[in-house]
Amino acid sequence: MPHTGPYGLVLALHIVGAMFVISPLAFAGLCLPAMTFVGLRALPILRPAPRLLRLAAVASLGVVALGLVLVRQGPFGSVRHYGDGWITSAVALWGIATLLTVTILAGGVATAVAEIEQTGMAARHRLPWLALTGLITTSCWIGIVFLMVVKPGM
């Protein structure tokens, strides 16, 4: 049975938003820490990265808003509530991933860029914290996808 009408439109926008907003955040969490290790050659990519990370994190609010619109309608007449564990968990994971992305990941990359520009060398000492943060944020994004697909407890 297809998803039609307003529910189908909002669901499609939610999925497209996740693809174009959340996917780059997960990818950045895995790739940017390693790029700080490269040094000068990575600067063309690293310079705009903090701004783009913050912009994507703000845009992810739209993806969450669309998802919350879908909760009450539910497909095929199913009833869901904002208090369902899988929904609450997904929103909590989003909050954690967004907070870490905006603060530690974006801030760490910005600091690494400044260090690379000043010294001309890779920001190797930043790599462990950035890599750990990237791993945590990407795990959060993957966890959200798992929760949205499996819907444990339903």
MODELLER restraints for C-alpha pairs under 7 A, 6 or more apart:
rsr = mdl.restraints
at = mdl.atoms
rsr.add(forms.Gaussian(group=physical.xy_distance, feature=features.Distance(at['CA:7:A'], at['CA:70:A']), mean=6.85, stdev=0.5))
rsr.add(forms.Gaussian(group=physical.xy_distance, feature=features.Distance(at['CA:10:A'], at['CA:66:A']), mean=6.43, stdev=0.5))
rsr.add(forms.Gaussian(group=physical.xy_distance, feature=features.Distance(at['CA:11:A'], at['CA:70:A']), mean=6.95, stdev=0.5))
rsr.add(forms.Gaussian(group=physical.xy_distance, feature=features.Distance(at['CA:14:A'], at['CA:63:A']), mean=5.51, stdev=0.5))
rsr.add(forms.Gaussian(group=physical.xy_distance, feature=features.Distance(at['CA:14:A'], at['CA:66:A']), mean=5.54, stdev=0.5))
rsr.add(forms.Gaussian(group=physical.xy_distance, feature=features.Distance(at['CA:14:A'], at['CA:67:A']), mean=6.16, stdev=0.5))
rsr.add(forms.Gaussian(group=physical.xy_distance, feature=features.Distance(at['CA:17:A'], at['CA:63:A']), mean=5.62, stdev=0.5))
rsr.add(forms.Gaussian(group=physical.xy_distance, feature=features.Distance(at['CA:18:A'], at['CA:63:A']), mean=6.24, stdev=0.5))
rsr.add(forms.Gaussian(group=physical.xy_distance, feature=features.Distance(at['CA:21:A'], at['CA:56:A']), mean=5.77, stdev=0.5))
rsr.add(forms.Gaussian(group=physical.xy_distance, feature=features.Distance(at['CA:21:A'], at['CA:59:A']), mean=6.73, stdev=0.5))
rsr.add(forms.Gaussian(group=physical.xy_distance, feature=features.Distance(at['CA:21:A'], at['CA:60:A']), mean=6.13, stdev=0.5))
rsr.add(forms.Gaussian(group=physical.xy_distance, feature=features.Distance(at['CA:22:A'], at['CA:60:A']), mean=6.58, stdev=0.5))
rsr.add(forms.Gaussian(group=physical.xy_distance, feature=features.Distance(at['CA:25:A'], at['CA:53:A']), mean=6.79, stdev=0.5))
rsr.add(forms.Gaussian(group=physical.xy_distance, feature=features.Distance(at['CA:25:A'], at['CA:56:A']), mean=6.95, stdev=0.5))
rsr.add(forms.Gaussian(group=physical.xy_distance, feature=features.Distance(at['CA:26:A'], at['CA:137:A']), mean=6.89, stdev=0.5))
rsr.add(forms.Gaussian(group=physical.xy_distance, feature=features.Distance(at['CA:26:A'], at['CA:138:A']), mean=4.67, stdev=0.5))
rsr.add(forms.Gaussian(group=physical.xy_distance, feature=features.Distance(at['CA:26:A'], at['CA:141:A']), mean=6.41, stdev=0.5))
rsr.add(forms.Gaussian(group=physical.xy_distance, feature=features.Distance(at['CA:29:A'], at['CA:134:A']), mean=3.77, stdev=0.5))
rsr.add(forms.Gaussian(group=physical.xy_distance, feature=features.Distance(at['CA:29:A'], at['CA:135:A']), mean=6.46, stdev=0.5))
rsr.add(forms.Gaussian(group=physical.xy_distance, feature=features.Distance(at['CA:29:A'], at['CA:137:A']), mean=6.42, stdev=0.5))
rsr.add(forms.Gaussian(group=physical.xy_distance, feature=features.Distance(at['CA:29:A'], at['CA:138:A']), mean=5.90, stdev=0.5))
rsr.add(forms.Gaussian(group=physical.xy_distance, feature=features.Distance(at['CA:30:A'], at['CA:134:A']), mean=5.41, stdev=0.5))
rsr.add(forms.Gaussian(group=physical.xy_distance, feature=features.Distance(at['CA:30:A'], at['CA:135:A']), mean=6.42, stdev=0.5))
rsr.add(forms.Gaussian(group=physical.xy_distance, feature=features.Distance(at['CA:33:A'], at['CA:127:A']), mean=5.67, stdev=0.5))
rsr.add(forms.Gaussian(group=physical.xy_distance, feature=features.Distance(at['CA:33:A'], at['CA:130:A']), mean=5.21, stdev=0.5))
rsr.add(forms.Gaussian(group=physical.xy_distance, feature=features.Distance(at['CA:33:A'], at['CA:131:A']), mean=5.21, stdev=0.5))
rsr.add(forms.Gaussian(group=physical.xy_distance, feature=features.Distance(at['CA:34:A'], at['CA:127:A']), mean=6.92, stdev=0.5))
rsr.add(forms.Gaussian(group=physical.xy_distance, feature=features.Distance(at['CA:35:A'], at['CA:42:A']), mean=5.94, stdev=0.5))
rsr.add(forms.Gaussian(group=physical.xy_distance, feature=features.Distance(at['CA:36:A'], at['CA:112:A']), mean=6.37, stdev=0.5))
rsr.add(forms.Gaussian(group=physical.xy_distance, feature=features.Distance(at['CA:36:A'], at['CA:122:A']), mean=6.03, stdev=0.5))
rsr.add(forms.Gaussian(group=physical.xy_distance, feature=features.Distance(at['CA:36:A'], at['CA:123:A']), mean=5.62, stdev=0.5))
rsr.add(forms.Gaussian(group=physical.xy_distance, feature=features.Distance(at['CA:36:A'], at['CA:127:A']), mean=6.91, stdev=0.5))
rsr.add(forms.Gaussian(group=physical.xy_distance, feature=features.Distance(at['CA:37:A'], at['CA:122:A']), mean=4.96, stdev=0.5))
rsr.add(forms.Gaussian(group=physical.xy_distance, feature=features.Distance(at['CA:37:A'], at['CA:123:A']), mean=5.70, stdev=0.5))
rsr.add(forms.Gaussian(group=physical.xy_distance, feature=features.Distance(at['CA:37:A'], at['CA:124:A']), mean=5.26, stdev=0.5))
rsr.add(forms.Gaussian(group=physical.xy_distance, feature=features.Distance(at['CA:37:A'], at['CA:127:A']), mean=6.66, stdev=0.5))
rsr.add(forms.Gaussian(group=physical.xy_distance, feature=features.Distance(at['CA:38:A'], at['CA:122:A']), mean=5.63, stdev=0.5))
rsr.add(forms.Gaussian(group=physical.xy_distance, feature=features.Distance(at['CA:39:A'], at['CA:116:A']), mean=6.04, stdev=0.5))
rsr.add(forms.Gaussian(group=physical.xy_distance, feature=features.Distance(at['CA:39:A'], at['CA:121:A']), mean=5.43, stdev=0.5))
rsr.add(forms.Gaussian(group=physical.xy_distance, feature=features.Distance(at['CA:39:A'], at['CA:122:A']), mean=3.82, stdev=0.5))
rsr.add(forms.Gaussian(group=physical.xy_distance, feature=features.Distance(at['CA:39:A'], at['CA:123:A']), mean=6.78, stdev=0.5))
rsr.add(forms.Gaussian(group=physical.xy_distance, feature=features.Distance(at['CA:40:A'], at['CA:116:A']), mean=6.42, stdev=0.5))
rsr.add(forms.Gaussian(group=physical.xy_distance, feature=features.Distance(at['CA:40:A'], at['CA:120:A']), mean=6.10, stdev=0.5))
rsr.add(forms.Gaussian(group=physical.xy_distance, feature=features.Distance(at['CA:40:A'], at['CA:121:A']), mean=6.71, stdev=0.5))
rsr.add(forms.Gaussian(group=physical.xy_distance, feature=features.Distance(at['CA:43:A'], at['CA:113:A']), mean=6.84, stdev=0.5))
rsr.add(forms.Gaussian(group=physical.xy_distance, feature=features.Distance(at['CA:46:A'], at['CA:109:A']), mean=6.99, stdev=0.5))
rsr.add(forms.Gaussian(group=physical.xy_distance, feature=features.Distance(at['CA:46:A'], at['CA:113:A']), mean=6.57, stdev=0.5))
rsr.add(forms.Gaussian(group=physical.xy_distance, feature=features.Distance(at['CA:47:A'], at['CA:113:A']), mean=6.38, stdev=0.5))
rsr.add(forms.Gaussian(group=physical.xy_distance, feature=features.Distance(at['CA:50:A'], at['CA:106:A']), mean=4.39, stdev=0.5))
rsr.add(forms.Gaussian(group=physical.xy_distance, feature=features.Distance(at['CA:50:A'], at['CA:107:A']), mean=6.78, stdev=0.5))
rsr.add(forms.Gaussian(group=physical.xy_distance, feature=features.Distance(at['CA:50:A'], at['CA:109:A']), mean=6.32, stdev=0.5))
rsr.add(forms.Gaussian(group=physical.xy_distance, feature=features.Distance(at['CA:50:A'], at['CA:110:A']), mean=5.90, stdev=0.5))
rsr.add(forms.Gaussian(group=physical.xy_distance, feature=features.Distance(at['CA:53:A'], at['CA:101:A']), mean=6.89, stdev=0.5))
rsr.add(forms.Gaussian(group=physical.xy_distance, feature=features.Distance(at['CA:53:A'], at['CA:102:A']), mean=6.82, stdev=0.5))
rsr.add(forms.Gaussian(group=physical.xy_distance, feature=features.Distance(at['CA:53:A'], at['CA:106:A']), mean=6.18, stdev=0.5))
rsr.add(forms.Gaussian(group=physical.xy_distance, feature=features.Distance(at['CA:54:A'], at['CA:102:A']), mean=5.45, stdev=0.5))
rsr.add(forms.Gaussian(group=physical.xy_distance, feature=features.Distance(at['CA:54:A'], at['CA:106:A']), mean=6.95, stdev=0.5))
rsr.add(forms.Gaussian(group=physical.xy_distance, feature=features.Distance(at['CA:57:A'], at['CA:98:A']), mean=5.72, stdev=0.5))
rsr.add(forms.Gaussian(group=physical.xy_distance, feature=features.Distance(at['CA:57:A'], at['CA:102:A']), mean=6.89, stdev=0.5))
rsr.add(forms.Gaussian(group=physical.xy_distance, feature=features.Distance(at['CA:71:A'], at['CA:80:A']), mean=5.83, stdev=0.5))
rsr.add(forms.Gaussian(group=physical.xy_distance, feature=features.Distance(at['CA:71:A'], at['CA:81:A']), mean=6.52, stdev=0.5))
rsr.add(forms.Gaussian(group=physical.xy_distance, feature=features.Distance(at['CA:71:A'], at['CA:82:A']), mean=6.83, stdev=0.5))
rsr.add(forms.Gaussian(group=physical.xy_distance, feature=features.Distance(at['CA:72:A'], at['CA:79:A']), mean=6.75, stdev=0.5))
rsr.add(forms.Gaussian(group=physical.xy_distance, feature=features.Distance(at['CA:72:A'], at['CA:80:A']), mean=5.78, stdev=0.5))
rsr.add(forms.Gaussian(group=physical.xy_distance, feature=features.Distance(at['CA:72:A'], at['CA:81:A']), mean=6.43, stdev=0.5))
rsr.add(forms.Gaussian(group=physical.xy_distance, feature=features.Distance(at['CA:74:A'], at['CA:80:A']), mean=6.45, stdev=0.5))
rsr.add(forms.Gaussian(group=physical.xy_distance, feature=features.Distance(at['CA:82:A'], at['CA:88:A']), mean=6.84, stdev=0.5))
rsr.add(forms.Gaussian(group=physical.xy_distance, feature=features.Distance(at['CA:86:A'], at['CA:147:A']), mean=5.88, stdev=0.5))
rsr.add(forms.Gaussian(group=physical.xy_distance, feature=features.Distance(at['CA:86:A'], at['CA:151:A']), mean=5.90, stdev=0.5))
rsr.add(forms.Gaussian(group=physical.xy_distance, feature=features.Distance(at['CA:86:A'], at['CA:152:A']), mean=6.20, stdev=0.5))
rsr.add(forms.Gaussian(group=physical.xy_distance, feature=features.Distance(at['CA:90:A'], at['CA:144:A']), mean=5.06, stdev=0.5))
rsr.add(forms.Gaussian(group=physical.xy_distance, feature=features.Distance(at['CA:90:A'], at['CA:147:A']), mean=6.51, stdev=0.5))
rsr.add(forms.Gaussian(group=physical.xy_distance, feature=features.Distance(at['CA:93:A'], at['CA:140:A']), mean=5.40, stdev=0.5))
rsr.add(forms.Gaussian(group=physical.xy_distance, feature=features.Distance(at['CA:93:A'], at['CA:144:A']), mean=6.72, stdev=0.5))
rsr.add(forms.Gaussian(group=physical.xy_distance, feature=features.Distance(at['CA:94:A'], at['CA:140:A']), mean=6.87, stdev=0.5))
rsr.add(forms.Gaussian(group=physical.xy_distance, feature=features.Distance(at['CA:97:A'], at['CA:137:A']), mean=4.60, stdev=0.5))
rsr.add(forms.Gaussian(group=physical.xy_distance, feature=features.Distance(at['CA:97:A'], at['CA:140:A']), mean=5.92, stdev=0.5))
rsr.add(forms.Gaussian(group=physical.xy_distance, feature=features.Distance(at['CA:100:A'], at['CA:133:A']), mean=6.81, stdev=0.5))
rsr.add(forms.Gaussian(group=physical.xy_distance, feature=features.Distance(at['CA:100:A'], at['CA:137:A']), mean=6.85, stdev=0.5))
rsr.add(forms.Gaussian(group=physical.xy_distance, feature=features.Distance(at['CA:101:A'], at['CA:137:A']), mean=6.96, stdev=0.5))
rsr.add(forms.Gaussian(group=physical.xy_distance, feature=features.Distance(at['CA:105:A'], at['CA:130:A']), mean=5.98, stdev=0.5))
rsr.add(forms.Gaussian(group=physical.xy_distance, feature=features.Distance(at['CA:105:A'], at['CA:133:A']), mean=6.47, stdev=0.5))
rsr.add(forms.Gaussian(group=physical.xy_distance, feature=features.Distance(at['CA:105:A'], at['CA:134:A']), mean=6.96, stdev=0.5))
rsr.add(forms.Gaussian(group=physical.xy_distance, feature=features.Distance(at['CA:108:A'], at['CA:130:A']), mean=6.64, stdev=0.5))
rsr.add(forms.Gaussian(group=physical.xy_distance, feature=features.Distance(at['CA:112:A'], at['CA:123:A']), mean=5.52, stdev=0.5))
rsr.add(forms.Gaussian(group=physical.xy_distance, feature=features.Distance(at['CA:115:A'], at['CA:123:A']), mean=6.55, stdev=0.5))
rsr.add(forms.Gaussian(group=physical.xy_distance, feature=features.Distance(at['CA:116:A'], at['CA:122:A']), mean=5.73, stdev=0.5))
rsr.add(forms.Gaussian(group=physical.xy_distance, feature=features.Distance(at['CA:116:A'], at['CA:123:A']), mean=6.24, stdev=0.5))
